[in-house]
């Protein structure tokens, strides 16, 4: 496998994550990947599970949802500890943004 064929989790991509909930039943999470976080000393995936039609202030029909100040639909985030992940399905993969290194603007005087 080359570097080009290995997928990476990229912010803005949509994934379906199957993780352990109980011994007998897994938990399925579908949403937009926001990034990584820490839960104590364990890495976790941050997934926005807001229904697809309600993302970024778009609303399909009249649904009950949490309203943030200002009347916009609030994000619903789920943190999934990485050690609990069984598998991840890629639904919509965004291209990885390559950030250019900024030239150092600091000066050193001796």
N, C-alpha and C positions, 0 to 999 in steps of 0.2 A: 504494500500500500504506500502510495506517495503522499506527500504533504497535502497536495491539492484534493485528494479524495477523502481525507479525514474531515468530517464535519465538526464544527465548533459551535458551542452555544453562544449565540450573538443576541444582544439586546434588541428588542423589537420583533424578534421571530416568534412564531406561534408553535407551541409544542403540546403534546399530550404526554403527561408524566404518570406512570403507574408506580405507586410507592406502597410500602407496608403500612397498614392501619392497625389490623389485628392479625393474630396468627392465621385466622381462617379467611379474612377478607382484605383485599387490597383497596387502596384509595386511588381513584382516577381524577387527575387534575388536568384541565385543558385551559390554556390561556397564553398570554404574551409574556415572554421572558424579560425581566427587568434587570437582572444581574445577580450577584452573589451577596450574601450577608453572613453574619455569624450568629449562632444561637449558642450562647455560652462559649465553649471552645470548639464547636462543631460548625463546619461550613454548611450553608444552606442555599438552595435555589430560591429566588424571589420571583413568583409568578403572579401576574395580574389576572385574576379570574373574573373580572367584570365581563358580563355577557358581551359578545362581539358587537351587537347592534348598539350598545350603550357606551362604547368606548369613546373617549375624547368628546363628551358632551352630546353625542348623537343618541337619540332615543327612538326606538321602534315601538310605537303604541304607548299605552299608559301602564307602566309597571311600578310596583313599589320598590324603592331602593333607597339607600342611605343618601341623604342630600348633604353636601358640604355647604359651608357658608358661601353665599352668593348664588345658590340654587343649582349648581352644577352637580352631576352625578359623581360620587366619590369612588375612588379606586378601591377595589377589594383585593388585597394582596395576601398570598399564601406563601409561607416559608416552609420549604421541604428540606429537612436534613439530608445531605447527600448520601449518608450511610443507609437511608431508608428507601432510596430509589431502586426500583426493580428494572424498569426500562423507560426510554424516552422515544416517542415517535415525533418525527419532524413533520409538521403540517404546512408551515410556510417559513422558509429560511431566508433571512435577510443577509446581504453581503456584509462581511466584516469591514468596519471602517478602520483604515490604517491611519493612525494619528502620527503626524510628522513631529519629530523632536524639535522643540523650540530652541533657538539659539540662546545660549546663556547670556543674560543681561546683567548678571551680577559682576561686580568688580572687586578685585582684591588689592589691598594696599598693604605694604610692608614698611 
